[in-house]
Amino acid sequence: MTKIIIWQAGLLAILVAAFGVLLGTNAALSCLLGGLCYLLPTTLAILLLNFFRSRARWAAISFLWGESLKVMLSIMLMVGVFWFYPALEWLPFLLGLLSVSHVVFFMIWKLHHGK
């Protein structure tokens, strides 16, 4: 599961650098904030899953709590970004958010279709 976080952080770093070079600091910061709105809650959910991994009785419920926590924290972080960063650029923000959130699909595809 930590591979997902590493892939998400790596992709976010590449996107932030690309937006920084192509569109400037504000776009890079918007992309970073968008990616972090998903990356931080995912990290917390994975920590929760790893904590309860050895307790089979709690594994399923920890998955549900982790996913619920991830959704709630993502929404709260996005609202915080919208509130405190009025110079937000929407396209970089959404690309950062969506690219980080879709790394899981790439990992699943890679697992089934290649090495």
Summary of the structure (lengths in Angstrom):
residues: 115
radius of gyration: 15.5
end to end distance: 16.9
largest distance: 49.9
contacts: 341
relative contact order: 0.19
helix: 88%
strand: 0%
